[in-house]
Amino acid sequence: MGKKCLSFDRRSASFQRRARTKALGLLTVLGTLAGCTAVALSSAAPHWVEAPEALAPCPLAPPCLVSREDERRAYVEPLAFRGAVEDALARLERLIADDPQLTLEARGPGYLKVVARTPLMGYEDDVEILHQGPGVLGLRSASRIGLFAGGTHGQRLAALRAAFDASASAAP
């Protein structure tokens, strides 16, 4: 009689483990679907914002690069363009739309705010583009978290600059 009771307990424990495993699997699937929905919702049309008067300076941390004359350690050259600022920003918007790691979050007069996701870990960084004067678009790329970016901001802005320059030569 004692053995019968032990085998019943084993089955009962096995049944409980299977039920827990199924519940965890279901929660994993639901969590994944919720994450996909959040990504789909975040790729909605960008909202309209008032452009800032100037790009913000870089903090000591997290890592950042910016087109500001008063930034020595974190300075990056602005983008140069010819023609109307609206045309330059439209070119940039097309480049952003073509890059799966970039999402246009907001736009304003002479201003674009972009969210950039790092390919390996999926960290989100902020990229801002601001019209600073005739033929000049200032750039700012900043991490949201972390103390080290491994050159990601410089590489991102260099790639954006190269694509922007190439799109200017391809335009009629």
VMD Tcl script that builds the backbone (N, CA, C; Angstrom):
set m [mol new atoms 516]
animate dup $m
set s [atomselect $m all]
$s set {name element resname resid chain x y z} {
  {N N MET 1 A 0.818 -1.194 0.000}
  {CA C MET 1 A 0.000 0.000 0.000}
  {C C MET 1 A 0.859 1.254 0.000}
  {N N GLY 2 A 2.024 1.154 0.684}
  {CA C GLY 2 A 2.923 2.286 0.709}
  {C C GLY 2 A 3.473 2.608 -0.664}
  {N N LYS 3 A 3.753 1.571 -1.474}
  {CA C LYS 3 A 4.290 1.803 -2.815}
  {C C LYS 3 A 3.275 2.500 -3.703}
  {N N LYS 4 A 2.035 2.088 -3.612}
  {CA C LYS 4 A 0.997 2.687 -4.435}
  {C C LYS 4 A 0.904 4.187 -4.157}
  {N N CYS 5 A 1.018 4.542 -2.931}
  {CA C CYS 5 A 0.950 5.953 -2.545}
  {C C CYS 5 A 2.142 6.719 -3.118}
  {N N LEU 6 A 3.354 6.138 -3.141}
  {CA C LEU 6 A 4.533 6.800 -3.685}
  {C C LEU 6 A 4.395 7.027 -5.180}
  {N N SER 7 A 3.907 6.010 -5.927}
  {CA C SER 7 A 3.769 6.199 -7.367}
  {C C SER 7 A 2.720 7.259 -7.674}
  {N N PHE 8 A 1.698 7.353 -6.879}
  {CA C PHE 8 A 0.682 8.388 -7.072}
  {C C PHE 8 A 1.290 9.770 -6.867}
  {N N ASP 9 A 2.150 9.874 -5.834}
  {CA C ASP 9 A 2.795 11.160 -5.576}
  {C C ASP 9 A 3.707 11.549 -6.737}
  {N N ARG 10 A 4.403 10.580 -7.321}
  {CA C ARG 10 A 5.279 10.889 -8.450}
  {C C ARG 10 A 4.476 11.414 -9.631}
  {N N ARG 11 A 3.400 10.759 -9.930}
  {CA C ARG 11 A 2.561 11.212 -11.041}
  {C C ARG 11 A 2.002 12.594 -10.759}
  {N N SER 12 A 1.585 12.771 -9.540}
  {CA C SER 12 A 1.029 14.076 -9.158}
  {C C SER 12 A 2.093 15.157 -9.304}
  {N N ALA 13 A 3.313 14.887 -8.850}
  {CA C ALA 13 A 4.396 15.860 -8.975}
  {C C ALA 13 A 4.741 16.091 -10.435}
  {N N SER 14 A 4.752 15.017 -11.235}
  {CA C SER 14 A 5.040 15.149 -12.655}
  {C C SER 14 A 3.966 15.984 -13.340}
  {N N PHE 15 A 2.716 15.742 -12.997}
  {CA C PHE 15 A 1.619 16.511 -13.555}
  {C C PHE 15 A 1.761 17.988 -13.190}
  {N N GLN 16 A 2.128 18.256 -11.932}
  {CA C GLN 16 A 2.297 19.641 -11.502}
  {C C GLN 16 A 3.457 20.305 -12.252}
  {N N ARG 17 A 4.569 19.565 -12.474}
  {CA C ARG 17 A 5.693 20.122 -13.225}
  {C C ARG 17 A 5.282 20.441 -14.659}
  {N N ARG 18 A 4.534 19.528 -15.282}
  {CA C ARG 18 A 4.088 19.780 -16.650}
  {C C ARG 18 A 3.169 20.998 -16.709}
  {N N ALA 19 A 2.298 21.132 -15.740}
  {CA C ALA 19 A 1.389 22.285 -15.710}
  {C C ALA 19 A 2.182 23.585 -15.541}
  {N N ARG 20 A 3.194 23.561 -14.647}
  {CA C ARG 20 A 4.042 24.748 -14.465}
  {C C ARG 20 A 4.815 25.068 -15.727}
  {N N THR 21 A 5.343 24.054 -16.397}
  {CA C THR 21 A 6.096 24.248 -17.628}
  {C C THR 21 A 5.196 24.851 -18.706}
  {N N LYS 22 A 3.980 24.337 -18.818}
  {CA C LYS 22 A 3.043 24.881 -19.800}
  {C C LYS 22 A 2.698 26.335 -19.466}
  {N N ALA 23 A 2.495 26.627 -18.198}
  {CA C ALA 23 A 2.169 27.995 -17.786}
  {C C ALA 23 A 3.330 28.942 -18.088}
  {N N LEU 24 A 4.556 28.513 -17.806}
  {CA C LEU 24 A 5.719 29.346 -18.115}
  {C C LEU 24 A 5.870 29.541 -19.618}
  {N N GLY 25 A 5.622 28.505 -20.382}
  {CA C GLY 25 A 5.681 28.618 -21.840}
  {C C GLY 25 A 4.650 29.600 -22.364}
  {N N LEU 26 A 3.444 29.524 -21.825}
  {CA C LEU 26 A 2.384 30.447 -22.215}
  {C C LEU 26 A 2.749 31.882 -21.858}
  {N N LEU 27 A 3.290 32.098 -20.662}
  {CA C LEU 27 A 3.715 33.439 -20.262}
  {C C LEU 27 A 4.838 33.954 -21.154}
  {N N THR 28 A 5.757 33.075 -21.545}
  {CA C THR 28 A 6.846 33.474 -22.443}
  {C C THR 28 A 6.290 33.918 -23.792}
  {N N VAL 29 A 5.359 33.140 -24.337}
  {CA C VAL 29 A 4.749 33.493 -25.619}
  {C C VAL 29 A 3.997 34.816 -25.503}
  {N N LEU 30 A 3.215 34.982 -24.448}
  {CA C LEU 30 A 2.473 36.234 -24.264}
  {C C LEU 30 A 3.414 37.423 -24.092}
  {N N GLY 31 A 4.503 37.228 -23.364}
  {CA C GLY 31 A 5.483 38.305 -23.195}
  {C C GLY 31 A 6.130 38.687 -24.508}
  {N N THR 32 A 6.438 37.691 -25.325}
  {CA C THR 32 A 7.029 37.961 -26.640}
  {C C THR 32 A 6.051 38.717 -27.522}
  {N N LEU 33 A 4.790 38.284 -27.524}
  {CA C LEU 33 A 3.782 38.989 -28.320}
  {C C LEU 33 A 3.589 40.417 -27.838}
  {N N ALA 34 A 3.611 40.622 -26.541}
  {CA C ALA 34 A 3.484 41.987 -26.001}
  {C C ALA 34 A 4.669 42.834 -26.428}
  {N N GLY 35 A 5.861 42.259 -26.425}
  {CA C GLY 35 A 7.046 42.991 -26.876}
  {C C GLY 35 A 6.956 43.355 -28.339}
  {N N CYS 36 A 6.453 42.433 -29.165}
  {CA C CYS 36 A 6.295 42.722 -30.597}
  {C C CYS 36 A 5.264 43.813 -30.807}
  {N N THR 37 A 4.201 43.799 -30.020}
  {CA C THR 37 A 3.194 44.837 -30.119}
  {C C THR 37 A 3.781 46.176 -29.731}
  {N N ALA 38 A 4.611 46.205 -28.695}
  {CA C ALA 38 A 5.226 47.466 -28.265}
  {C C ALA 38 A 6.130 48.012 -29.357}
  {N N VAL 39 A 6.878 47.139 -30.037}
  {CA C VAL 39 A 7.731 47.591 -31.135}
  {C C VAL 39 A 6.873 48.114 -32.267}
  {N N ALA 40 A 5.779 47.426 -32.593}
  {CA C ALA 40 A 4.903 47.869 -33.667}
  {C C ALA 40 A 4.267 49.209 -33.324}
  {N N LEU 41 A 3.860 49.399 -32.071}
  {CA C LEU 41 A 3.263 50.664 -31.673}
  {C C LEU 41 A 4.279 51.790 -31.683}
  {N N SER 42 A 5.552 51.486 -31.348}
  {CA C SER 42 A 6.559 52.524 -31.306}
  {C C SER 42 A 6.964 52.978 -32.697}
  {N N SER 43 A 6.647 52.187 -33.740}
  {CA C SER 43 A 7.001 52.574 -35.086}
  {C C SER 43 A 5.892 53.388 -35.743}
  {N N ALA 44 A 4.980 53.914 -34.941}
  {CA C ALA 44 A 3.913 54.758 -35.454}
  {C C ALA 44 A 4.515 56.048 -36.000}
  {N N ALA 45 A 3.667 56.818 -36.644}
  {CA C ALA 45 A 4.124 58.072 -37.248}
  {C C ALA 45 A 4.736 58.977 -36.180}
  {N N PRO 46 A 5.785 59.700 -36.550}
  {CA C PRO 46 A 6.426 60.591 -35.582}
  {C C PRO 46 A 5.491 61.733 -35.194}
  {N N HIS 47 A 5.634 62.191 -33.973}
  {CA C HIS 47 A 4.789 63.298 -33.535}
  {C C HIS 47 A 5.510 64.627 -33.752}
  {N N TRP 48 A 4.739 65.683 -33.776}
  {CA C TRP 48 A 5.255 67.023 -34.025}
  {C C TRP 48 A 5.693 67.640 -32.702}
  {N N VAL 49 A 6.880 68.223 -32.682}
  {CA C VAL 49 A 7.396 68.898 -31.488}
  {C C VAL 49 A 7.969 70.250 -31.884}
  {N N GLU 50 A 8.079 71.117 -30.932}
  {CA C GLU 50 A 8.782 72.372 -31.149}
  {C C GLU 50 A 10.277 72.078 -31.119}
  {N N ALA 51 A 10.991 72.627 -32.071}
  {CA C ALA 51 A 12.431 72.394 -32.127}
  {C C ALA 51 A 13.126 73.136 -30.991}
  {N N PRO 52 A 14.139 72.519 -30.394}
  {CA C PRO 52 A 14.901 73.241 -29.366}
  {C C PRO 52 A 15.706 74.364 -30.017}
  {N N GLU 53 A 16.083 75.333 -29.215}
  {CA C GLU 53 A 16.878 76.430 -29.755}
  {C C GLU 53 A 18.291 75.977 -30.092}
  {N N ALA 54 A 18.797 75.019 -29.333}
  {CA C ALA 54 A 20.148 74.494 -29.564}
  {C C ALA 54 A 20.190 73.049 -29.086}
  {N N LEU 55 A 21.164 72.317 -29.576}
  {CA C LEU 55 A 21.373 70.955 -29.100}
  {C C LEU 55 A 21.929 71.006 -27.682}
  {N N ALA 56 A 21.478 70.098 -26.850}
  {CA C ALA 56 A 21.940 70.057 -25.456}
  {C C ALA 56 A 23.404 69.637 -25.396}
  {N N PRO 57 A 24.153 70.163 -24.434}
  {CA C PRO 57 A 25.536 69.706 -24.277}
  {C C PRO 57 A 25.557 68.259 -23.788}
  {N N CYS 58 A 26.689 67.609 -23.990}
  {CA C CYS 58 A 26.833 66.225 -23.536}
  {C C CYS 58 A 27.128 66.186 -22.042}
  {N N PRO 59 A 26.493 65.268 -21.320}
  {CA C PRO 59 A 26.835 65.076 -19.914}
  {C C PRO 59 A 28.141 64.299 -19.787}
  {N N LEU 60 A 28.664 64.194 -18.583}
  {CA C LEU 60 A 29.870 63.384 -18.381}
  {C C LEU 60 A 29.581 61.919 -18.671}
  {N N ALA 61 A 28.409 61.451 -18.311}
  {CA C ALA 61 A 27.966 60.094 -18.631}
  {C C ALA 61 A 26.458 60.174 -18.801}
  {N N PRO 62 A 25.882 59.425 -19.632}
  {CA C PRO 62 A 26.393 58.406 -20.533}
  {C C PRO 62 A 27.078 59.008 -21.760}
  {N N PRO 63 A 27.704 58.144 -22.597}
  {CA C PRO 63 A 28.454 58.612 -23.761}
  {C C PRO 63 A 27.593 59.425 -24.736}
  {N N CYS 64 A 28.252 60.377 -25.414}
  {CA C CYS 64 A 27.522 61.310 -26.257}
  {C C CYS 64 A 28.496 62.011 -27.210}
  {N N LEU 65 A 27.996 62.427 -28.371}
  {CA C LEU 65 A 28.711 63.305 -29.299}
  {C C LEU 65 A 27.733 64.395 -29.723}
  {N N VAL 66 A 28.236 65.625 -29.919}
  {CA C VAL 66 A 27.345 66.724 -30.274}
  {C C VAL 66 A 28.081 67.773 -31.104}
  {N N SER 67 A 27.342 68.429 -31.996}
  {CA C SER 67 A 27.884 69.523 -32.817}
  {C C SER 67 A 27.667 70.846 -32.087}
  {N N ARG 68 A 28.508 71.092 -31.116}
  {CA C ARG 68 A 28.487 72.357 -30.372}
  {C C ARG 68 A 29.925 72.837 -30.260}
  {N N GLU 69 A 30.135 74.110 -30.522}
  {CA C GLU 69 A 31.488 74.672 -30.473}
  {C C GLU 69 A 32.099 74.589 -29.074}
  {N N ASP 70 A 31.268 74.617 -28.031}
  {CA C ASP 70 A 31.793 74.586 -26.664}
  {C C ASP 70 A 32.095 73.172 -26.166}
  {N N GLU 71 A 31.900 72.166 -27.000}
  {CA C GLU 71 A 32.191 70.776 -26.626}
  {C C GLU 71 A 33.527 70.362 -27.226}
  {N N ARG 72 A 34.524 70.249 -26.420}
  {CA C ARG 72 A 35.837 69.835 -26.933}
  {C C ARG 72 A 35.970 68.320 -26.955}
  {N N ARG 73 A 35.614 67.678 -25.855}
  {CA C ARG 73 A 35.826 66.236 -25.742}
  {C C ARG 73 A 34.782 65.426 -26.500}
  {N N ALA 74 A 33.630 66.015 -26.791}
  {CA C ALA 74 A 32.547 65.260 -27.416}
  {C C ALA 74 A 32.066 65.908 -28.712}
  {N N TYR 75 A 32.935 66.666 -29.383}
  {CA C TYR 75 A 32.538 67.407 -30.573}
  {C C TYR 75 A 32.495 66.515 -31.811}
  {N N VAL 76 A 31.484 66.724 -32.624}
  {CA C VAL 76 A 31.378 66.062 -33.925}
  {C C VAL 76 A 30.978 67.139 -34.943}
  {N N GLU 77 A 31.578 67.057 -36.125}
  {CA C GLU 77 A 31.281 68.023 -37.186}
  {C C GLU 77 A 29.802 67.951 -37.574}
  {N N PRO 78 A 29.169 69.100 -37.806}
  {CA C PRO 78 A 27.777 69.083 -38.272}
  {C C PRO 78 A 27.707 68.632 -39.737}
  {N N LEU 79 A 26.506 68.342 -40.184}
  {CA C LEU 79 A 26.289 67.995 -41.591}
  {C C LEU 79 A 26.190 69.275 -42.404}
  {N N ALA 80 A 26.859 69.303 -43.526}
  {CA C ALA 80 A 26.754 70.442 -44.441}
  {C C ALA 80 A 25.830 70.044 -45.589}
  {N N PHE 81 A 25.034 70.990 -46.049}
  {CA C PHE 81 A 24.134 70.709 -47.166}
  {C C PHE 81 A 23.961 71.960 -48.019}
  {N N ARG 82 A 23.463 71.744 -49.226}
  {CA C ARG 82 A 23.128 72.848 -50.128}
  {C C ARG 82 A 21.632 72.815 -50.373}
  {N N GLY 83 A 21.062 73.977 -50.580}
  {CA C GLY 83 A 19.639 74.043 -50.882}
  {C C GLY 83 A 18.814 74.330 -49.646}
  {N N ALA 84 A 17.532 73.993 -49.738}
  {CA C ALA 84 A 16.575 74.266 -48.665}
  {C C ALA 84 A 16.719 73.251 -47.535}
  {N N VAL 85 A 16.545 73.734 -46.328}
  {CA C VAL 85 A 16.646 72.860 -45.162}
  {C C VAL 85 A 15.569 71.776 -45.201}
  {N N GLU 86 A 14.390 72.097 -45.720}
  {CA C GLU 86 A 13.309 71.107 -45.810}
  {C C GLU 86 A 13.716 69.935 -46.702}
  {N N ASP 87 A 14.429 70.243 -47.794}
  {CA C ASP 87 A 14.891 69.173 -48.689}
  {C C ASP 87 A 15.936 68.295 -48.002}
  {N N ALA 88 A 16.846 68.918 -47.264}
  {CA C ALA 88 A 17.875 68.158 -46.545}
  {C C ALA 88 A 17.241 67.256 -45.489}
  {N N LEU 89 A 16.258 67.789 -44.746}
  {CA C LEU 89 A 15.589 66.976 -43.731}
  {C C LEU 89 A 14.768 65.855 -44.364}
  {N N ALA 90 A 14.168 66.121 -45.527}
  {CA C ALA 90 A 13.422 65.062 -46.230}
  {C C ALA 90 A 14.364 63.952 -46.669}
  {N N ARG 91 A 15.551 64.298 -47.145}
  {CA C ARG 91 A 16.551 63.281 -47.500}
  {C C ARG 91 A 16.918 62.451 -46.279}
  {N N LEU 92 A 17.127 63.129 -45.155}
  {CA C LEU 92 A 17.475 62.414 -43.919}
  {C C LEU 92 A 16.330 61.497 -43.480}
  {N N GLU 93 A 15.108 61.951 -43.601}
  {CA C GLU 93 A 13.960 61.119 -43.233}
  {C C GLU 93 A 13.909 59.846 -44.078}
  {N N ARG 94 A 14.220 59.955 -45.358}
  {CA C ARG 94 A 14.243 58.758 -46.221}
  {C C ARG 94 A 15.356 57.805 -45.786}
  {N N LEU 95 A 16.517 58.360 -45.452}
  {CA C LEU 95 A 17.627 57.517 -44.987}
  {C C LEU 95 A 17.266 56.816 -43.678}
  {N N ILE 96 A 16.606 57.529 -42.796}
  {CA C ILE 96 A 16.193 56.962 -41.507}
  {C C ILE 96 A 15.177 55.843 -41.735}
  {N N ALA 97 A 14.225 56.070 -42.630}
  {CA C ALA 97 A 13.200 55.060 -42.915}
  {C C ALA 97 A 13.815 53.796 -43.516}
  {N N ASP 98 A 14.911 53.941 -44.263}
  {CA C ASP 98 A 15.563 52.789 -44.894}
  {C C ASP 98 A 16.451 51.995 -43.944}
  {N N ASP 99 A 16.765 52.543 -42.782}
  {CA C ASP 99 A 17.662 51.880 -41.828}
  {C C ASP 99 A 16.825 51.186 -40.749}
  {N N PRO 100 A 16.892 49.851 -40.653}
  {CA C PRO 100 A 16.066 49.143 -39.665}
  {C C PRO 100 A 16.436 49.445 -38.206}
  {N N GLN 101 A 17.621 50.003 -37.970}
  {CA C GLN 101 A 18.028 50.323 -36.601}
  {C C GLN 101 A 17.571 51.711 -36.166}
  {N N LEU 102 A 17.041 52.512 -37.093}
  {CA C LEU 102 A 16.635 53.881 -36.787}
  {C C LEU 102 A 15.128 54.031 -36.904}
  {N N THR 103 A 14.539 54.785 -35.964}
  {CA C THR 103 A 13.111 55.078 -35.980}
  {C C THR 103 A 12.920 56.562 -35.737}
  {N N LEU 104 A 12.234 57.229 -36.652}
  {CA C LEU 104 A 11.937 58.645 -36.476}
  {C C LEU 104 A 10.855 58.773 -35.421}
  {N N GLU 105 A 11.183 59.426 -34.328}
  {CA C GLU 105 A 10.259 59.554 -33.200}
  {C C GLU 105 A 9.488 60.858 -33.238}
  {N N ALA 106 A 10.185 61.961 -33.586}
  {CA C ALA 106 A 9.539 63.272 -33.580}
  {C C ALA 106 A 10.188 64.161 -34.619}
  {N N ARG 107 A 9.421 65.128 -35.062}
  {CA C ARG 107 A 9.949 66.130 -35.985}
  {C C ARG 107 A 9.364 67.475 -35.624}
  {N N GLY 108 A 10.080 68.493 -36.032}
  {CA C GLY 108 A 9.631 69.861 -35.804}
  {C C GLY 108 A 10.243 70.734 -36.870}
  {N N PRO 109 A 10.055 72.037 -36.780}
  {CA C PRO 109 A 10.643 72.917 -37.793}
  {C C PRO 109 A 12.169 72.888 -37.706}
  {N N GLY 110 A 12.803 72.298 -38.727}
  {CA C GLY 110 A 14.258 72.210 -38.749}
  {C C GLY 110 A 14.827 71.235 -37.746}
  {N N TYR 111 A 14.062 70.222 -37.359}
  {CA C TYR 111 A 14.484 69.324 -36.278}
  {C C TYR 111 A 13.956 67.912 -36.505}
  {N N LEU 112 A 14.806 66.910 -36.243}
  {CA C LEU 112 A 14.406 65.506 -36.249}
  {C C LEU 112 A 14.932 64.841 -34.981}
  {N N LYS 113 A 14.100 64.019 -34.352}
  {CA C LYS 113 A 14.546 63.208 -33.211}
  {C C LYS 113 A 14.364 61.746 -33.595}
  {N N VAL 114 A 15.447 60.982 -33.459}
  {CA C VAL 114 A 15.497 59.598 -33.911}
  {C C VAL 114 A 15.900 58.705 -32.749}
  {N N VAL 115 A 15.324 57.514 -32.693}
  {CA C VAL 115 A 15.754 56.493 -31.737}
  {C C VAL 115 A 16.568 55.473 -32.523}
  {N N ALA 116 A 17.776 55.213 -32.045}
  {CA C ALA 116 A 18.666 54.239 -32.687}
  {C C ALA 116 A 18.820 53.043 -31.756}
  {N N ARG 117 A 18.655 51.852 -32.303}
  {CA C ARG 117 A 18.829 50.625 -31.519}
  {C C ARG 117 A 20.134 49.966 -31.917}
  {N N THR 118 A 20.938 49.608 -30.915}
  {CA C THR 118 A 22.189 48.932 -31.215}
  {C C THR 118 A 21.873 47.516 -31.681}
  {N N PRO 119 A 22.611 47.009 -32.670}
  {CA C PRO 119 A 22.261 45.725 -33.265}
  {C C PRO 119 A 22.383 44.531 -32.323}
  {N N LEU 120 A 23.413 44.472 -31.515}
  {CA C LEU 120 A 23.651 43.277 -30.709}
  {C C LEU 120 A 22.744 43.218 -29.479}
  {N N MET 121 A 22.761 44.260 -28.674}
  {CA C MET 121 A 22.032 44.233 -27.404}
  {C C MET 121 A 20.685 44.939 -27.446}
  {N N GLY 122 A 20.416 45.722 -28.490}
  {CA C GLY 122 A 19.129 46.400 -28.600}
  {C C GLY 122 A 18.986 47.616 -27.702}
  {N N TYR 123 A 20.109 48.187 -27.236}
  {CA C TYR 123 A 20.025 49.402 -26.425}
  {C C TYR 123 A 19.478 50.531 -27.279}
  {N N GLU 124 A 18.746 51.440 -26.664}
  {CA C GLU 124 A 18.211 52.581 -27.385}
  {C C GLU 124 A 19.032 53.819 -27.084}
  {N N ASP 125 A 19.422 54.518 -28.153}
  {CA C ASP 125 A 20.151 55.777 -28.063}
  {C C ASP 125 A 19.311 56.850 -28.742}
  {N N ASP 126 A 19.541 58.095 -28.379}
  {CA C ASP 126 A 18.832 59.215 -28.975}
  {C C ASP 126 A 19.742 59.946 -29.952}
  {N N VAL 127 A 19.205 60.233 -31.134}
  {CA C VAL 127 A 19.925 60.998 -32.145}
  {C C VAL 127 A 19.059 62.204 -32.477}
  {N N GLU 128 A 19.666 63.388 -32.454}
  {CA C GLU 128 A 18.945 64.608 -32.793}
  {C C GLU 128 A 19.654 65.308 -33.943}
  {N N ILE 129 A 18.867 65.899 -34.820}
  {CA C ILE 129 A 19.387 66.658 -35.953}
  {C C ILE 129 A 18.674 68.004 -35.932}
  {N N LEU 130 A 19.447 69.087 -35.890}
  {CA C LEU 130 A 18.871 70.426 -35.730}
  {C C LEU 130 A 19.494 71.392 -36.729}
  {N N HIS 131 A 18.648 72.135 -37.405}
  {CA C HIS 131 A 19.124 73.172 -38.324}
  {C C HIS 131 A 19.771 74.277 -37.491}
  {N N GLN 132 A 21.073 74.511 -37.740}
  {CA C GLN 132 A 21.818 75.486 -36.938}
  {C C GLN 132 A 22.161 76.762 -37.694}
  {N N GLY 133 A 21.877 76.805 -38.951}
  {CA C GLY 133 A 22.185 77.979 -39.755}
  {C C GLY 133 A 22.212 77.594 -41.212}
  {N N PRO 134 A 22.473 78.566 -42.096}
  {CA C PRO 134 A 22.476 78.261 -43.524}
  {C C PRO 134 A 23.457 77.132 -43.871}
  {N N GLY 135 A 22.915 76.060 -44.437}
  {CA C GLY 135 A 23.745 74.949 -44.881}
  {C C GLY 135 A 24.336 74.091 -43.787}
  {N N VAL 136 A 23.816 74.176 -42.548}
  {CA C VAL 136 A 24.397 73.432 -41.429}
  {C C VAL 136 A 23.301 72.731 -40.624}
  {N N LEU 137 A 23.467 71.421 -40.453}
  {CA C LEU 137 A 22.602 70.626 -39.581}
  {C C LEU 137 A 23.454 70.065 -38.446}
  {N N GLY 138 A 23.149 70.476 -37.223}
  {CA C GLY 138 A 23.869 69.967 -36.063}
  {C C GLY 138 A 23.421 68.559 -35.726}
  {N N LEU 139 A 24.340 67.785 -35.161}
  {CA C LEU 139 A 24.079 66.389 -34.804}
  {C C LEU 139 A 24.320 66.174 -33.317}
  {N N ARG 140 A 23.527 65.291 -32.730}
  {CA C ARG 140 A 23.761 64.859 -31.350}
  {C C ARG 140 A 23.352 63.400 -31.258}
  {N N SER 141 A 24.241 62.563 -30.772}
  {CA C SER 141 A 23.955 61.151 -30.547}
  {C C SER 141 A 24.354 60.844 -29.118}
  {N N ALA 142 A 23.402 60.348 -28.315}
  {CA C ALA 142 A 23.658 60.119 -26.893}
  {C C ALA 142 A 23.042 58.802 -26.433}
  {N N SER 143 A 23.781 58.090 -25.609}
  {CA C SER 143 A 23.267 56.866 -24.993}
  {C C SER 143 A 22.248 57.234 -23.932}
  {N N ARG 144 A 21.279 56.375 -23.750}
  {CA C ARG 144 A 20.323 56.570 -22.654}
  {C C ARG 144 A 20.876 56.002 -21.355}
  {N N ILE 145 A 21.635 54.909 -21.465}
  {CA C ILE 145 A 22.225 54.280 -20.283}
  {C C ILE 145 A 23.649 53.866 -20.598}
  {N N GLY 146 A 24.404 53.559 -19.571}
  {CA C GLY 146 A 25.738 53.004 -19.749}
  {C C GLY 146 A 26.843 54.019 -19.600}
  {N N LEU 147 A 28.046 53.513 -19.456}
  {CA C LEU 147 A 29.227 54.356 -19.313}
  {C C LEU 147 A 30.193 54.207 -20.473}
  {N N PHE 148 A 29.938 53.251 -21.359}
  {CA C PHE 148 A 30.849 52.992 -22.467}
  {C C PHE 148 A 30.028 52.607 -23.687}
  {N N ALA 149 A 30.307 53.240 -24.830}
  {CA C ALA 149 A 29.557 52.943 -26.051}
  {C C ALA 149 A 30.418 52.278 -27.110}
  {N N GLY 150 A 31.725 52.177 -26.900}
  {CA C GLY 150 A 32.600 51.493 -27.835}
  {C C GLY 150 A 32.666 52.126 -29.213}
  {N N GLY 151 A 32.487 53.430 -29.285}
  {CA C GLY 151 A 32.567 54.125 -30.576}
  {C C GLY 151 A 31.294 54.066 -31.393}
  {N N THR 152 A 30.211 53.577 -30.802}
  {CA C THR 152 A 28.950 53.430 -31.531}
  {C C THR 152 A 28.449 54.759 -32.075}
  {N N HIS 153 A 28.522 55.813 -31.274}
  {CA C HIS 153 A 27.985 57.110 -31.697}
  {C C HIS 153 A 28.759 57.671 -32.885}
  {N N GLY 154 A 30.068 57.600 -32.820}
  {CA C GLY 154 A 30.884 58.081 -33.926}
  {C C GLY 154 A 30.644 57.288 -35.201}
  {N N GLN 155 A 30.539 55.972 -35.078}
  {CA C GLN 155 A 30.281 55.123 -36.243}
  {C C GLN 155 A 28.899 55.415 -36.829}
  {N N ARG 156 A 27.914 55.579 -35.960}
  {CA C ARG 156 A 26.544 55.852 -36.412}
  {C C ARG 156 A 26.492 57.173 -37.171}
  {N N LEU 157 A 27.091 58.220 -36.599}
  {CA C LEU 157 A 27.051 59.531 -37.243}
  {C C LEU 157 A 27.883 59.549 -38.526}
  {N N ALA 158 A 28.997 58.811 -38.562}
  {CA C ALA 158 A 29.799 58.724 -39.785}
  {C C ALA 158 A 29.014 58.019 -40.891}
  {N N ALA 159 A 28.286 56.963 -40.550}
  {CA C ALA 159 A 27.471 56.245 -41.535}
  {C C ALA 159 A 26.336 57.134 -42.037}
  {N N LEU 160 A 25.719 57.878 -41.140}
  {CA C LEU 160 A 24.648 58.801 -41.526}
  {C C LEU 160 A 25.199 59.888 -42.446}
  {N N ARG 161 A 26.371 60.412 -42.115}
  {CA C ARG 161 A 27.013 61.449 -42.933}
  {C C ARG 161 A 27.327 60.911 -44.333}
  {N N ALA 162 A 27.887 59.705 -44.409}
  {CA C ALA 162 A 28.238 59.110 -45.702}
  {C C ALA 162 A 26.978 58.874 -46.546}
  {N N ALA 163 A 25.935 58.352 -45.937}
  {CA C ALA 163 A 24.688 58.106 -46.669}
  {C C ALA 163 A 24.059 59.428 -47.115}
  {N N PHE 164 A 24.115 60.443 -46.255}
  {CA C PHE 164 A 23.562 61.752 -46.588}
  {C C PHE 164 A 24.325 62.371 -47.754}
  {N N ASP 165 A 25.648 62.309 -47.712}
  {CA C ASP 165 A 26.465 62.852 -48.805}
  {C C ASP 165 A 26.217 62.089 -50.108}
  {N N ALA 166 A 26.077 60.770 -50.018}
  {CA C ALA 166 A 25.817 59.962 -51.206}
  {C C ALA 166 A 24.432 60.282 -51.781}
  {N N SER 167 A 23.464 60.557 -50.923}
  {CA C SER 167 A 22.125 60.878 -51.416}
  {C C SER 167 A 22.116 62.238 -52.099}
  {N N ALA 168 A 23.010 63.136 -51.704}
  {CA C ALA 168 A 23.085 64.457 -52.344}
  {C C ALA 168 A 23.636 64.316 -53.752}
  {N N SER 169 A 24.624 63.445 -53.947}
  {CA C SER 169 A 25.215 63.277 -55.272}
  {C C SER 169 A 24.291 62.476 -56.192}
  {N N ALA 170 A 23.400 61.669 -55.609}
  {CA C ALA 170 A 22.463 60.879 -56.401}
  {C C ALA 170 A 21.232 61.684 -56.814}
  {N N ALA 171 A 20.985 62.802 -56.128}
  {CA C ALA 171 A 19.816 63.636 -56.426}
  {C C ALA 171 A 20.028 64.347 -57.767}
  {N N PRO 172 A 18.940 64.539 -58.536}
  {CA C PRO 172 A 19.066 65.203 -59.842}
  {C C PRO 172 A 19.420 66.659 -59.734}
}
mol reanalyze $m
mol bondsrecalc $m
mol representation Tube
mol addrep $m
